[in-house]
Amino acid sequence: MGEGYHAHWGSPHAEANAIAEAGRKAKGATAYVTLEPCGHGGKTPPCADALIRAGVKEVVYAHADPNPETAGRGPQRLRAAGVTVRRQGRAPKYVRELLQPYLAHLECRRPWVIAKWAMTLDGRIATRSRDSRWITAEKTRRWTHRFLRARVDAILVGAGTVLTDDPALTNRSGRGRQPLRVVVCGRRPLWPRARVLSDGGPTLLVVPQQFRAPPDVDVAVCGQLWKVDPHRLLGELYDRGLRRVLVEGGGELLGSMFDAGLVDQAAVFLGPRIVGGISAIQAVAGRGRARMAEALELEHVVHHTIGPDQVIEGYVNWASGNR
């Protein structure tokens, strides 16, 4: 028996990983996959060919591929090679949820967006002096690296977060890969010694208009008049092949993404602390909603308890804000 999953864009697909784990046991076996096996080559060879070479006798898939470049081609190649191919009727709900980032990438032509923030019991992500270390416990922060940063293609933050905290924005879980670090700059330029610019890791600066950037820094212009357009920003990331991005703040960037209707999923970390203060930094800024009846709701909500902290995860139900 073998299992596999597609870790990130450009890496081996789930079928190839499962075949490698199964080894000789793949011959004569039945392969169960979520998305129909691809029948074209790109960053990786066709999965249909890998299944044929492995000698599987049957393939059962749960969801058809909406990508016009490959839809139906994989099953056709398998059947031509004598492999039995069956579709499992309507895909179960959990399969459709699992494939949502891929489907959003194709249908909306943008990455799947996860908004993540840690806040105190009174809804603050930093004190009035902009101190934010630390709201949650070390164990919770390790969980964030393992289950969020290790599973995304990019981490987005605003320039204010870099100026205040000078974060590394790396995946330190020991699993997965290092995501692209994306810093959204409006009126706040970064200093060349910031870790995201000086440690040699991949970083993209997103700016509203062209400016003199530090040497050897990747820059994308996605706006005008000192304001980055979030739609253009995600379009740029889509063109770079990124499918899943994590927006970590600050409040202005999170607010702009919510105001633009571009957040698909939220992961909120609640630390048992109270800081108070009218000028303390709120979690989500922007324009927001005028009435509580228009507030966005999360669905398929999952709660975790990690040490003293609480984690709430869910998908943003945009229909809830249109009542």
Secondary structure, 3 states (H helix, E strand, C coil): CCCCCCCCCCCCCHHHHHHHHHHHHHCCCEEEEEECCCCCCCCCCCHHHHHHHHCCCEEEEEECCCCCCCCCHHHHHHHHCCCEEEECCCCCHHHHHHCHHHHHHHHCCCCEEEEEEEECCCCEEECCCCCCCCCCCHHHHHHHHHHCHHHCCEEEEEHHHHHHHCCCCCCCCCCCCCCEEEEECCCCCCCCCCHHHHCCCCEEEEECCCCCCCCCCEEEECEECCEECHHHHHHHHHHCCCCEEEEEECHHHHHHHHHCCCCCEEEEEECCCCCCCCCCEECCCCCCCCCHHHCCEEEEEEEEEECCEEEEEEEEEHHHHHC
